[in-house]
Amino acid sequence: LAFQGNTDNGPTYASNVSEEWNGSTWAAVNTLNTPSSLAGGTGIVTAALCVGGELAGPGYGDSSRTEEYDGICWAAQTGRPASIRNHSLFGPQNDAISCMGIPGASTTAQEWSGTAWTAGGVNNTQRIGANDGTGSGTGGIVAGGQTPPSAVTGATELYNGTSWTSSPASLSTARYSISTFGTDQNAVSATGRTPTALTTVEEWTGIGASVTQTLTTT
């Protein structure tokens, strides 16, 4: 499932389009209630979640909206306590975490139970534009992003459902606007910007995970 985004055809820019992929083709499905770009997305095709985002022009502004997708339609839910965009969102539809975004590069995560938002643990590294978080509400990972005012970081943090832990292992290439997928123990991080666009791909295997290498005689 792919949804919302920047259409690059002003003056509105923000999109409410949703499309489903069946393994060979894309098909348009019911649209979101609120057009936006830079929203957070998580879940699966029959139980997805869209949070926040930058609203359509000419007014623009940040959104606090929460919408859930059931495989057919999008339905508005209780709004996030604070508006946000360009943030990290991860976890299933009924147990998700929203964190690290604009405005203010907030360090306070918000937890979504499927019906309500509550304050979660405080992030260790203030940033925006980190990967759209990977994992679950009780085992998530966020890496990369921009730290105020414009520095780029490769810092990695893990969330256990209560608190954040900084990993001693950072991305080898500091970057932001990253695509990721997987779990907090086995994930892939691809592309991103420094601000130069990258084709870099890195794998995460968990803190302290063993790595097998082949030795050759020279």
Salt bridges, closest charged atoms under 4 A:
ASP62 OD1 - ARG85 NH1 2.62
GLU67 OE2 - ARG65 NH1 2.82
GLU157 OE2 - ARG127 NH2 2.96
GLU202 OE2 - ARG175 NH1 2.89
